[in-house]
């Protein structure tokens, strides 16, 4: 198979990339071959070239659910373990969520970071840890500096 820049990509290489199930690598490979991303064509591409039946079955998840996988609401522990979102990615999502919350700190739905016993939580500034809708984000152990910086940033916007 030839790419847009007239490089040759073998079927063996395509199967190796699909076998890794790394979404970024698969999207990059498809873009190298076609020069654009069309999710319907990509779904067919994965199903045609998948080295395993399991990858053929999961092709839809790889193509269509990637956008939802990286949203802040899908960062619960089971998805992180299942899909391999690394701590670096998770930290970027936490920072983006904090910036979103700091944009309107007077909102009744605003959340601010607070220390828990083992994890950092996003809780309501009024109810604190009694907030029934709090969000557990990252383990404090090993991420002390990151947690301190998040709380210091939030303190500038949320007045007690």
N, C-alpha and C positions, 0 to 999 in steps of 0.2 A: 504494500500500500504506500502511496506517495503522499507527502504532506504538501501544503501550499508552497513551502520553500524548497520543493523537490527533494526532500530527504526521504529515504526509504525507512519505513517502519514495518517490521516483520510481524507475522501473526503470533509468533512466540513471545515477542515483547508485549504485544497487546494483551495476551493472556496473563503474562506476569503482572502487569499493572492492574488488571481486573481482579486477579487473585489477591492482591494486597487489600482490596476494598477501601483504599484511601480515596475519599471523595475528591480531594484536591488534585491528586494525581490523575484520576479518571477524567475530571473536567479538563485538565491541562492536556491530556492525550487527545481527547476529542477535539479540543480547539486546535491542536497541532495538525491534526488530519484534515479538518474541515475549514478552519479559519473563522468559525462562528460557533455559537452555542444555541442549539435548538433542542429543547428538552424532549420533544417527541422523537426526533431522530436519534438523540442520544439513548433513549430508552430502547429503541430497536437495535442500536449499535451494541449495547451491553448484552441484550438477549441473544443476539447472533454470535457474539464472540466470547461469551462467558465460558470459562473452563469448567465450572461446576454448576450443577442444577440449583444449588442453594443461591448462588450469585444471580442466576436467572430469575429466581423467585424474588430476590431482594432488589432487583434492578429499579423497580418503582420507588422504593425507599431511597435508594442512592440518588436518583434523579430529581424527584419531586419533594422529598421531605428534608432535603439539606437546608433549605431556607428556614424551615421551622425548627430544625435541630439547633441552630445557632442563635435563636431568639432567647431573650432573657428568661422567658417563662419555661423554657424547656431545659433548664440547667439543673434539674434535680439529679440526685446521685445515680439513679438507675440509668438514665439516659447517658450520663457521663461515662459510666462503666460500659454500657452497651455499645456506644458509638465512638468512644475514645476521644472526647473533647478534653484536651489537656489543660493543666492549671493555667498556662499562659493565656490560652483562649478564654478561660473562665475569668481570669483577672481583667481582661479587656471588657468582657461583658459587665462585670461588676462596676468598673469605672464608668462605662456608658450609662448604666442604670443610675449610678450616683449623680452623674451630671444631669440626667433627666429629672431626678428628684429635686436637685438644687435649683433647677430652672424656676420652679414655683413652690418654694418651701411653705407658703401659707395655705396651700391646698389641704383640704381635710384628708386627702388620700396620700399625702406625701409620706415617705419613709426615710429614716435616717439610720446610718450604721450605728450599732451598739454592740458592745462586748457581751458575749454570753459566757458560759463556763468553759466551753471548748471551741465554740465557733463564733464567727461574726454574724450578726443578724441585721436585717433591715426591718425596723419597727416604726410604728407611729411615734412621733415625738411626744405626743400627749400620753398615750397608754403605755409606752415602753414595752417591756416583755409580756405584759398582759394582753397585748394586741393579738387577737385571734388570727390575724392575717399576716403574721410576721414571716419573713423569708430567711432561712438559714443559708448562708452563702459559702463561706470558706473557713477552713480550720485555722485557728489562731496559731497553733504550734507550727513553727517553721515559716510563718508569714507575719511575724510581729511588726516589722517595719512597714509592710504594705498596709496592715490594719491601722497602724498609727497614722499613716498619711491619709487614709480614707477618712478617719474620724476627724483629723485636723482640718481637712478640706470641708467636711460637712459642718463643722463648728462655725465656719465663716458665714454660712447661710442660715442655719437653724439657730435662732436665738432662744435661750432657755428662759 
